[in-house]
Amino acid sequence: MNVQTKPQTAPLILDTGWQLSRIGGGEAQEVALPFDVHSALLEAVRIEDPYWRDNEPETDWVHESDWLVACAFTHGPVEGRHTLTLDGVDCHAEVALNGHVIGQLGNRFLRHDLDATEALREGQNRLEIRLLSNSAEAKRRANEAPFPIPHLFWNNRIPHYNFLRKPQCDAGWDWGIALSPLGVYGEVRLHRTDPLRLDDVLVRQHHQGGKVLIEAELHVDVALPVEAEARLVIDGQTVTTVAHLWPGQGRVTLMAEIESPRLWWPAGHGAQEMYDLTVEIGGQTRSLPIGLREIELITDKDDIGHRFAFRVNGQEIFMRGANWIPADALPQRATPEAVDDLLDSALEANMNMLRIWGGGTYEPDWFYRMCSEKGLLVWQDFMFACNLYPAQDRDWLDGVRREARQQIRRLSAHPCMALWCGDNELVGALGWFDEAKADRDRYLALYDRLNHALEEAIADEAPGIPWWPSSPSVGPLNFGDGWHDDTSGDMHFWDVWHSAKDFEHYRTVRPRFCSEFGFQSFPSTRLIESFTEEHDRNVSSKVMDVHQRCRGGNSRIVETIGRYFRFPESFEDMCWLSQIGQGLAMKTAIEFWRSNKPRCMGTLYWQLNDTWPVASWASLEYGGGWKATQYLARRFYAPVMVTAQPDDATGEIVLWAVNDTGADVALRVNARAVRFEGEVTEISTWQAVCPPDRAAEVARLTPGTLAEDAFLHLDWTGAAGSHVGENEYLPKRPKAYDIGTPRITAETGIAADGTPQVTLSTDRPALWVTWDLGGDTVWSDNCLTLLPGRPRVLTAARQRRSHLPDRAPEARSVKG
């Protein structure tokens, strides 16, 4: 073994100079990577905006066509082996270099490393990527399957995408447009990889005795027998080893121990300490920012069933968050800047976990770096959702195995990673389709093949990140009803929305961890104006129906408004009031479930963001504007919160304090009765100590404490003014009260430090008063209860970047 590694030249990054053309006709246009075809055509004014009105099907010809993207580049002398690496191609494609086909691609979620040695030339070269029609490929595969593999036809406007390894929501979803984008999303680079290529780095952490052992496993592809020196650098230490490698796939392991480690903590529990880790082999280097933390999923049996709780660095932490879907239906628009704004909004609403939903995509590295820097934990689904899948196909399943192992390794260094979950709702899907109901054994066997392949990948790679088989799931190898069993595992609870139950129905279940639940609302009128003409602005119009993907969704929103509020007089009030209803639904569920801590140890509502302008369950509308729910979330997700809950058995109102910090919190809690004509009566003040391991009962208010026309208003403070908060509780639905018409004044101004501010005042109690909802400013508070004689000052906490037209801010409140 006398072959030695040689210093590697920098890779040739091929990100400019590309020409895009439709195969079979159409002029070429210049594009730069990353790009998607729809966005490129939009920039060239070759298609109209698919988000505008009912334009969506007018662009179907894009995904029904094949496309060629090509570039020319110059290369020096060709010595040794060369690899062309494509980080992300969507989805089925043929890659040719100088007329030689060097790769047939078929997985959006794989990095492709293609041997370019024989095709590469000194001097001028031409690289072509032929993007094949996703929809045509899906149809072909479905037709060739030995038996039907049902797909979610009531959500997917474009059929059979369960045969494709690409985001399932690209075919449409009950909140998503169906565009089926094609494109090249990651980097394309040509690099010399002789005699070996560094493909992946898997990082493991072993925490014991106050020390951390870092294990870096280097995965290499070897062309010739070689003796190579590998190096790891972290925290001032350099560890080296000499590896003797043979042709094929190889692994080299390096270890370093860190004493007195600076630990990484989720948001609200400590600093997000990071280390720089560098590995090198064969002249190829990878630099990975990592955080040192130990994460466990606690599923011990108890007297209820089985727990479902996360423990970080030995401390159990209640997870407060939401579900994440792709940041935009057009991948080119999902820029780091746009995503960073959405993640900031999650953090500002006191979230500490996001679930990356299995019908979207594994996000790029920079997404997980952002989450790690902000202290946002990530529940990561593998990319399977709500369908049955062709796991009888050996080639398809082998591709899934490669995808899983590559993604596990890629994401292993990010401290935000808290869970690998096998799929979204695939167990439930076994009961959704006629074929599976008629022959459940066959389709259950397919599911087991797929799920077991993913479980084996986690077990073999052993990244030190917990595994959970499916969401929802009662537990491993349990195919029970995770939608209604609240004794074990994680739960999806959709009875309130899909079964049109009252908001109060949330209080009939006490999940161990609720990973999906939600309620819809319309977006702001400002956003609606960005995709409609004036005559479209009616909740029953064709265009508003197009921008509502859940069957009967608009009717359910309107019916719920009538159930809880007096009916609004205008379209604008209807849209705004729908957001109040959505926020009230989430507040009802989350405050009750948090008051059941530690039985319940996490709530992730559906959903944080939108992919296009649409009526949906999101608390951030398309473009990142804050709906009412996002402002309410900042309060119902406060680390320390006091909530009032009815006790149906006694008729009492129980005040609960919830403390998600790591230490006891002493609180002073004040309660008052508020009548809508303006009378405010103080009820009492209590001193309470709330531990971090459970919700603490503060007081009980006997029946009759509140008059029939009164609601309860609470405020609390911790020591030295910490943990300040307010809350309200209405024993009856808002429409049952004579709320009247509050006269709200808004006085704008500038604070001493130059920050814009507005002072809100009212002549009588006003509920859910909002200012500038859906605007570009994130305010210090919003969607609040305003009492007479108690003006509230809102300050501009952050200015967002938006591509939407300006609109004058206004104040709104519920009227009687």
PyMOL commands that set and color helices and strands:
alter all, ss='L'
color gray80, all
select helices_A, chain A and resi 37-43+56-64+134-144+161-163+168-171+331-333+336-348+365-374+394-411+426-429+434-438+440-461+495-498+503-508+525-529+534-536+542-546+553-564+571-594+628-636+719-721+734-736
alter helices_A, ss='H'
color red, helices_A
select strands_A, chain A and resi 12-13+18-22+29-31+35-36+67-75+82-86+89-90+92-97+100-106+112-115+123-131+183-184+188-192+196-208+211-222+226-234+237-245+248-259+275-281+284-290+295-298+309-312+315-317+319-324+353-356+377-381+417-421+467-468+491-492+514-516+602-605+640-647+652-659+665-675+680-690+696-701+710-718+725-729+744-750+756-762+766-771+777-779+784-786+792-799+811-812
alter strands_A, ss='S'
color yellow, strands_A
deselect
rebuild
show_as cartoon
